[in-house]
Amino acid sequence: MESKKRKLTSSKTKADLVMIAATENFRIEKEKSYHNEQKKMRRPQVEKLTLLKETKKKAAPKPRAVKKSK
C-alpha cells in the first residue's frame, strides 16, 4: 500500500484573507474615529472649567469710600 501524500491547503483562500484584513482595518478606523469624537466632545467642557476657574480667582472689586466735600 502506498501512502498518499496530501497537499496541505488552508481552508481560507486569498480572497477570504483580504476580506478579513479589510474588516479588521474598518473596525480599527471606526474605533479611531470614535475616540476622536470623544476628544472633541471633551474640549468644550475643559474650556468651560478653565473659564470658571479664572473667574473664581479674580478678586471682587473693593468698595471705595466716597469723600464728603466740605
Biopython code that builds the backbone (N, CA, C, O; Angstrom):
import numpy as np
from Bio.PDB.StructureBuilder import StructureBuilder

atoms = [
    (1, "MET", "N", (0.838, -1.191, 0.000)),
    (1, "MET", "CA", (0.000, 0.000, 0.000)),
    (1, "MET", "C", (0.874, 1.242, 0.000)),
    (1, "MET", "O", (1.832, 1.377, 0.760)),
    (2, "GLU", "N", (0.501, 2.110, -0.866)),
    (2, "GLU", "CA", (1.224, 3.374, -0.929)),
    (2, "GLU", "C", (0.548, 4.396, -0.028)),
    (2, "GLU", "O", (-0.676, 4.487, 0.058)),
    (3, "SER", "N", (1.391, 5.148, 0.628)),
    (3, "SER", "CA", (0.799, 6.217, 1.447)),
    (3, "SER", "C", (0.555, 7.421, 0.543)),
    (3, "SER", "O", (1.431, 7.843, -0.212)),
    (4, "LYS", "N", (-0.627, 7.948, 0.636)),
    (4, "LYS", "CA", (-0.977, 9.082, -0.216)),
    (4, "LYS", "C", (-0.427, 10.364, 0.395)),
    (4, "LYS", "O", (-0.552, 10.611, 1.595)),
    (5, "LYS", "N", (0.177, 11.158, -0.454)),
    (5, "LYS", "CA", (0.666, 12.454, 0.001)),
    (5, "LYS", "C", (-0.452, 13.465, -0.188)),
    (5, "LYS", "O", (-0.941, 13.692, -1.294)),
    (6, "ARG", "N", (-0.831, 14.051, 0.910)),
    (6, "ARG", "CA", (-1.894, 15.051, 0.814)),
    (6, "ARG", "C", (-1.287, 16.437, 0.711)),
    (6, "ARG", "O", (-0.334, 16.771, 1.414)),
    (7, "LYS", "N", (-1.838, 17.208, -0.147)),
    (7, "LYS", "CA", (-1.393, 18.589, -0.271)),
    (7, "LYS", "C", (-2.124, 19.399, 0.797)),
    (7, "LYS", "O", (-3.353, 19.453, 0.824)),
    (8, "LEU", "N", (-1.350, 20.020, 1.667)),
    (8, "LEU", "CA", (-1.954, 20.799, 2.742)),
    (8, "LEU", "C", (-2.382, 22.159, 2.205)),
    (8, "LEU", "O", (-1.552, 22.969, 1.793)),
    (9, "THR", "N", (-3.651, 22.388, 2.218)),
    (9, "THR", "CA", (-4.173, 23.679, 1.769)),
    (9, "THR", "C", (-4.922, 24.320, 2.926)),
    (9, "THR", "O", (-5.584, 23.646, 3.715)),
    (10, "SER", "N", (-4.800, 25.613, 3.004)),
    (10, "SER", "CA", (-5.534, 26.302, 4.060)),
    (10, "SER", "C", (-6.997, 26.395, 3.661)),
    (10, "SER", "O", (-7.336, 26.464, 2.480)),
    (11, "SER", "N", (-7.839, 26.394, 4.656)),
    (11, "SER", "CA", (-9.270, 26.461, 4.358)),
    (11, "SER", "C", (-9.661, 27.858, 3.880)),
    (11, "SER", "O", (-10.722, 28.042, 3.283)),
    (12, "LYS", "N", (-8.799, 28.837, 4.146)),
    (12, "LYS", "CA", (-9.102, 30.210, 3.736)),
    (12, "LYS", "C", (-8.366, 30.535, 2.441)),
    (12, "LYS", "O", (-7.163, 30.305, 2.317)),
    (13, "THR", "N", (-9.096, 31.061, 1.501)),
    (13, "THR", "CA", (-8.473, 31.447, 0.239)),
    (13, "THR", "C", (-7.906, 32.854, 0.381)),
    (13, "THR", "O", (-8.099, 33.518, 1.399)),
    (14, "LYS", "N", (-7.216, 33.289, -0.639)),
    (14, "LYS", "CA", (-6.618, 34.619, -0.607)),
    (14, "LYS", "C", (-7.697, 35.699, -0.521)),
    (14, "LYS", "O", (-7.515, 36.710, 0.157)),
    (15, "ALA", "N", (-8.810, 35.483, -1.202)),
    (15, "ALA", "CA", (-9.914, 36.442, -1.152)),
    (15, "ALA", "C", (-10.482, 36.541, 0.264)),
    (15, "ALA", "O", (-10.845, 37.625, 0.721)),
    (16, "ASP", "N", (-10.556, 35.393, 0.958)),
    (16, "ASP", "CA", (-11.039, 35.402, 2.340)),
    (16, "ASP", "C", (-10.100, 36.198, 3.240)),
    (16, "ASP", "O", (-10.550, 36.965, 4.091)),
    (17, "LEU", "N", (-8.792, 36.015, 3.050)),
    (17, "LEU", "CA", (-7.817, 36.744, 3.860)),
    (17, "LEU", "C", (-7.905, 38.246, 3.614)),
    (17, "LEU", "O", (-7.788, 39.041, 4.547)),
    (18, "VAL", "N", (-8.110, 38.630, 2.359)),
    (18, "VAL", "CA", (-8.259, 40.049, 2.031)),
    (18, "VAL", "C", (-9.510, 40.611, 2.695)),
    (18, "VAL", "O", (-9.497, 41.729, 3.211)),
    (19, "MET", "N", (-10.578, 39.844, 2.680)),
    (19, "MET", "CA", (-11.834, 40.282, 3.298)),
    (19, "MET", "C", (-11.665, 40.449, 4.811)),
    (19, "MET", "O", (-12.154, 41.420, 5.389)),
    (20, "ILE", "N", (-10.978, 39.511, 5.444)),
    (20, "ILE", "CA", (-10.757, 39.585, 6.889)),
    (20, "ILE", "C", (-9.908, 40.805, 7.231)),
    (20, "ILE", "O", (-10.210, 41.522, 8.185)),
    (21, "ALA", "N", (-8.849, 41.045, 6.458)),
    (21, "ALA", "CA", (-7.989, 42.200, 6.698)),
    (21, "ALA", "C", (-8.770, 43.499, 6.524)),
    (21, "ALA", "O", (-8.577, 44.448, 7.284)),
    (22, "ALA", "N", (-9.644, 43.541, 5.535)),
    (22, "ALA", "CA", (-10.436, 44.750, 5.292)),
    (22, "ALA", "C", (-11.390, 45.017, 6.450)),
    (22, "ALA", "O", (-11.562, 46.166, 6.857)),
    (23, "THR", "N", (-12.009, 43.973, 6.982)),
    (23, "THR", "CA", (-12.933, 44.176, 8.106)),
    (23, "THR", "C", (-12.182, 44.614, 9.356)),
    (23, "THR", "O", (-12.687, 45.435, 10.123)),
    (24, "GLU", "N", (-10.974, 44.076, 9.574)),
    (24, "GLU", "CA", (-10.176, 44.498, 10.727)),
    (24, "GLU", "C", (-9.770, 45.960, 10.587)),
    (24, "GLU", "O", (-9.843, 46.720, 11.553)),
    (25, "ASN", "N", (-9.343, 46.357, 9.391)),
    (25, "ASN", "CA", (-8.966, 47.752, 9.163)),
    (25, "ASN", "C", (-10.155, 48.676, 9.356)),
    (25, "ASN", "O", (-10.015, 49.759, 9.923)),
    (26, "PHE", "N", (-11.320, 48.258, 8.893)),
    (26, "PHE", "CA", (-12.528, 49.067, 9.057)),
    (26, "PHE", "C", (-12.859, 49.244, 10.534)),
    (26, "PHE", "O", (-13.227, 50.336, 10.968)),
    (27, "ARG", "N", (-12.729, 48.172, 11.300)),
    (27, "ARG", "CA", (-13.015, 48.235, 12.736)),
    (27, "ARG", "C", (-12.043, 49.177, 13.445)),
    (27, "ARG", "O", (-12.439, 49.952, 14.316)),
    (28, "ILE", "N", (-10.764, 49.102, 13.062)),
    (28, "ILE", "CA", (-9.757, 49.971, 13.672)),
    (28, "ILE", "C", (-10.045, 51.430, 13.341)),
    (28, "ILE", "O", (-9.974, 52.286, 14.222)),
    (29, "GLU", "N", (-10.372, 51.727, 12.078)),
    (29, "GLU", "CA", (-10.676, 53.103, 11.681)),
    (29, "GLU", "C", (-11.919, 53.620, 12.399)),
    (29, "GLU", "O", (-11.971, 54.784, 12.795)),
    (30, "LYS", "N", (-12.910, 52.762, 12.564)),
    (30, "LYS", "CA", (-14.137, 53.150, 13.259)),
    (30, "LYS", "C", (-13.833, 53.484, 14.719)),
    (30, "LYS", "O", (-14.369, 54.445, 15.271)),
    (31, "GLU", "N", (-12.970, 52.683, 15.333)),
    (31, "GLU", "CA", (-12.597, 52.918, 16.728)),
    (31, "GLU", "C", (-11.825, 54.229, 16.860)),
    (31, "GLU", "O", (-12.040, 54.983, 17.809)),
    (32, "LYS", "N", (-10.926, 54.504, 15.912)),
    (32, "LYS", "CA", (-10.167, 55.761, 15.929)),
    (32, "LYS", "C", (-11.108, 56.951, 15.815)),
    (32, "LYS", "O", (-10.955, 57.932, 16.543)),
    (33, "SER", "N", (-12.073, 56.876, 14.918)),
    (33, "SER", "CA", (-12.998, 57.998, 14.743)),
    (33, "SER", "C", (-13.858, 58.177, 15.986)),
    (33, "SER", "O", (-14.212, 59.304, 16.333)),
    (34, "TYR", "N", (-14.198, 57.085, 16.661)),
    (34, "TYR", "CA", (-14.978, 57.184, 17.902)),
    (34, "TYR", "C", (-14.179, 57.930, 18.962)),
    (34, "TYR", "O", (-14.721, 58.784, 19.663)),
    (35, "HIS", "N", (-12.880, 57.608, 19.084)),
    (35, "HIS", "CA", (-12.056, 58.283, 20.084)),
    (35, "HIS", "C", (-11.870, 59.753, 19.733)),
    (35, "HIS", "O", (-11.833, 60.602, 20.623)),
    (36, "ASN", "N", (-11.751, 60.062, 18.441)),
    (36, "ASN", "CA", (-11.629, 61.465, 18.035)),
    (36, "ASN", "C", (-12.889, 62.236, 18.386)),
    (36, "ASN", "O", (-12.804, 63.381, 18.828)),
    (37, "GLU", "N", (-14.066, 61.628, 18.196)),
    (37, "GLU", "CA", (-15.319, 62.288, 18.553)),
    (37, "GLU", "C", (-15.395, 62.513, 20.055)),
    (37, "GLU", "O", (-15.897, 63.543, 20.506)),
    (38, "GLN", "N", (-14.899, 61.555, 20.833)),
    (38, "GLN", "CA", (-14.912, 61.706, 22.290)),
    (38, "GLN", "C", (-14.017, 62.863, 22.708)),
    (38, "GLN", "O", (-14.367, 63.625, 23.609)),
    (39, "LYS", "N", (-12.855, 63.001, 22.055)),
    (39, "LYS", "CA", (-11.955, 64.109, 22.378)),
    (39, "LYS", "C", (-12.612, 65.436, 22.042)),
    (39, "LYS", "O", (-12.496, 66.396, 22.804)),
    (40, "LYS", "N", (-13.304, 65.503, 20.904)),
    (40, "LYS", "CA", (-13.977, 66.740, 20.510)),
    (40, "LYS", "C", (-15.070, 67.100, 21.502)),
    (40, "LYS", "O", (-15.295, 68.278, 21.781)),
    (41, "MET", "N", (-15.754, 66.088, 22.039)),
    (41, "MET", "CA", (-16.816, 66.353, 22.997)),
    (41, "MET", "C", (-16.248, 66.858, 24.319)),
    (41, "MET", "O", (-16.906, 67.634, 25.013)),
    (42, "ARG", "N", (-15.050, 66.437, 24.675)),
    (42, "ARG", "CA", (-14.451, 66.839, 25.949)),
    (42, "ARG", "C", (-13.920, 68.264, 25.908)),
    (42, "ARG", "O", (-13.908, 68.936, 26.939)),
    (43, "ARG", "N", (-13.487, 68.741, 24.761)),
    (43, "ARG", "CA", (-12.838, 70.052, 24.677)),
    (43, "ARG", "C", (-13.681, 71.198, 25.227)),
    (43, "ARG", "O", (-13.170, 71.977, 26.031)),
    (44, "PRO", "N", (-14.937, 71.338, 24.835)),
    (44, "PRO", "CA", (-15.707, 72.457, 25.372)),
    (44, "PRO", "C", (-15.854, 72.398, 26.887)),
    (44, "PRO", "O", (-15.859, 73.437, 27.547)),
    (45, "GLN", "N", (-15.971, 71.208, 27.441)),
    (45, "GLN", "CA", (-16.094, 71.081, 28.889)),
    (45, "GLN", "C", (-14.832, 71.570, 29.577)),
    (45, "GLN", "O", (-14.907, 72.253, 30.599)),
    (46, "VAL", "N", (-13.672, 71.229, 29.028)),
    (46, "VAL", "CA", (-12.411, 71.667, 29.617)),
    (46, "VAL", "C", (-12.309, 73.184, 29.532)),
    (46, "VAL", "O", (-11.877, 73.833, 30.485)),
    (47, "GLU", "N", (-12.705, 73.755, 28.389)),
    (47, "GLU", "CA", (-12.654, 75.209, 28.245)),
    (47, "GLU", "C", (-13.571, 75.878, 29.257)),
    (47, "GLU", "O", (-13.201, 76.891, 29.849)),
    (48, "LYS", "N", (-14.759, 75.326, 29.463)),
    (48, "LYS", "CA", (-15.688, 75.904, 30.425)),
    (48, "LYS", "C", (-15.109, 75.853, 31.829)),
    (48, "LYS", "O", (-15.235, 76.815, 32.587)),
    (49, "LEU", "N", (-14.478, 74.742, 32.180)),
    (49, "LEU", "CA", (-13.908, 74.618, 33.519)),
    (49, "LEU", "C", (-12.781, 75.615, 33.730)),
    (49, "LEU", "O", (-12.673, 76.200, 34.808)),
    (50, "THR", "N", (-11.941, 75.819, 32.725)),
    (50, "THR", "CA", (-10.841, 76.768, 32.887)),
    (50, "THR", "C", (-11.387, 78.183, 32.991)),
    (50, "THR", "O", (-10.859, 78.995, 33.751)),
    (51, "LEU", "N", (-12.443, 78.488, 32.233)),
    (51, "LEU", "CA", (-13.030, 79.820, 32.333)),
    (51, "LEU", "C", (-13.621, 80.041, 33.717)),
    (51, "LEU", "O", (-13.497, 81.128, 34.280)),
    (52, "LEU", "N", (-14.259, 79.023, 34.263)),
    (52, "LEU", "CA", (-14.833, 79.161, 35.595)),
    (52, "LEU", "C", (-13.740, 79.364, 36.635)),
    (52, "LEU", "O", (-13.898, 80.182, 37.541)),
    (53, "LYS", "N", (-12.647, 78.641, 36.520)),
    (53, "LYS", "CA", (-11.557, 78.791, 37.480)),
    (53, "LYS", "C", (-10.966, 80.192, 37.398)),
    (53, "LYS", "O", (-10.656, 80.799, 38.423)),
    (54, "GLU", "N", (-10.810, 80.703, 36.186)),
    (54, "GLU", "CA", (-10.244, 82.043, 36.038)),
    (54, "GLU", "C", (-11.153, 83.092, 36.659)),
    (54, "GLU", "O", (-10.671, 84.040, 37.279)),
    (55, "THR", "N", (-12.451, 82.935, 36.502)),
    (55, "THR", "CA", (-13.356, 83.928, 37.071)),
    (55, "THR", "C", (-13.376, 83.825, 38.591)),
    (55, "THR", "O", (-13.562, 84.834, 39.270)),
    (56, "LYS", "N", (-13.191, 82.639, 39.132)),
    (56, "LYS", "CA", (-13.168, 82.488, 40.584)),
    (56, "LYS", "C", (-11.920, 83.119, 41.182)),
    (56, "LYS", "O", (-11.972, 83.659, 42.287)),
    (57, "LYS", "N", (-10.810, 83.062, 40.476)),
    (57, "LYS", "CA", (-9.554, 83.586, 41.000)),
    (57, "LYS", "C", (-9.541, 85.110, 41.061)),
    (57, "LYS", "O", (-8.835, 85.688, 41.886)),
    (58, "LYS", "N", (-10.309, 85.761, 40.202)),
    (58, "LYS", "CA", (-10.291, 87.223, 40.178)),
    (58, "LYS", "C", (-10.915, 87.768, 41.457)),
    (58, "LYS", "O", (-11.956, 87.291, 41.908)),
    (59, "ALA", "N", (-10.264, 88.771, 42.029)),
    (59, "ALA", "CA", (-10.770, 89.375, 43.259)),
    (59, "ALA", "C", (-11.954, 90.278, 42.936)),
    (59, "ALA", "O", (-12.010, 90.918, 41.885)),
    (60, "ALA", "N", (-12.885, 90.308, 43.863)),
    (60, "ALA", "CA", (-14.046, 91.181, 43.685)),
    (60, "ALA", "C", (-13.605, 92.628, 43.877)),
    (60, "ALA", "O", (-12.703, 92.894, 44.671)),
    (61, "PRO", "N", (-14.225, 93.566, 43.166)),
    (61, "PRO", "CA", (-13.825, 94.968, 43.342)),
    (61, "PRO", "C", (-14.151, 95.444, 44.758)),
    (61, "PRO", "O", (-15.234, 95.191, 45.287)),
    (62, "LYS", "N", (-13.179, 96.142, 45.354)),
    (62, "LYS", "CA", (-13.359, 96.620, 46.728)),
    (62, "LYS", "C", (-14.203, 97.890, 46.717)),
    (62, "LYS", "O", (-13.997, 98.767, 45.879)),
    (63, "PRO", "N", (-15.147, 97.990, 47.640)),
    (63, "PRO", "CA", (-15.928, 99.236, 47.705)),
    (63, "PRO", "C", (-15.047, 100.371, 48.224)),
    (63, "PRO", "O", (-14.358, 100.225, 49.233)),
    (64, "ARG", "N", (-15.078, 101.492, 47.526)),
    (64, "ARG", "CA", (-14.244, 102.637, 47.921)),
    (64, "ARG", "C", (-15.098, 103.636, 48.693)),
    (64, "ARG", "O", (-16.268, 103.869, 48.391)),
    (65, "ALA", "N", (-14.466, 104.201, 49.684)),
    (65, "ALA", "CA", (-15.174, 105.202, 50.492)),
    (65, "ALA", "C", (-15.271, 106.495, 49.694)),
    (65, "ALA", "O", (-14.297, 106.940, 49.086)),
    (66, "VAL", "N", (-16.448, 107.085, 49.705)),
    (66, "VAL", "CA", (-16.657, 108.338, 48.988)),
    (66, "VAL", "C", (-16.337, 109.486, 49.938)),
    (66, "VAL", "O", (-16.872, 109.573, 51.043)),
    (67, "LYS", "N", (-15.437, 110.373, 49.469)),
    (67, "LYS", "CA", (-15.061, 111.514, 50.313)),
    (67, "LYS", "C", (-16.187, 112.540, 50.294)),
    (67, "LYS", "O", (-16.757, 112.853, 49.248)),
    (68, "LYS", "N", (-16.487, 113.048, 51.473)),
    (68, "LYS", "CA", (-17.525, 114.075, 51.564)),
    (68, "LYS", "C", (-16.885, 115.427, 51.298)),
    (68, "LYS", "O", (-15.814, 115.725, 51.827)),
    (69, "SER", "N", (-17.523, 116.228, 50.499)),
    (69, "SER", "CA", (-16.986, 117.560, 50.225)),
    (69, "SER", "C", (-17.396, 118.502, 51.358)),
    (69, "SER", "O", (-18.478, 118.357, 51.926)),
    (70, "LYS", "N", (-16.522, 119.479, 51.692)),
    (70, "LYS", "CA", (-16.788, 120.419, 52.789)),
    (70, "LYS", "C", (-17.730, 121.499, 52.408)),
    (70, "LYS", "O", (-18.046, 122.360, 53.229)),
]
sb = StructureBuilder()
sb.init_structure("model")
sb.init_model(0)
sb.init_chain("A")
sb.init_seg("    ")
for serial, (resi, resn, name, xyz) in enumerate(atoms, 1):
    if name == "N":
        sb.init_residue(resn, " ", resi, " ")
    sb.init_atom(name, np.array(xyz, "f"), 0.0, 1.0, " ", f" {name:<3s}", serial, name[0])
structure = sb.get_structure()
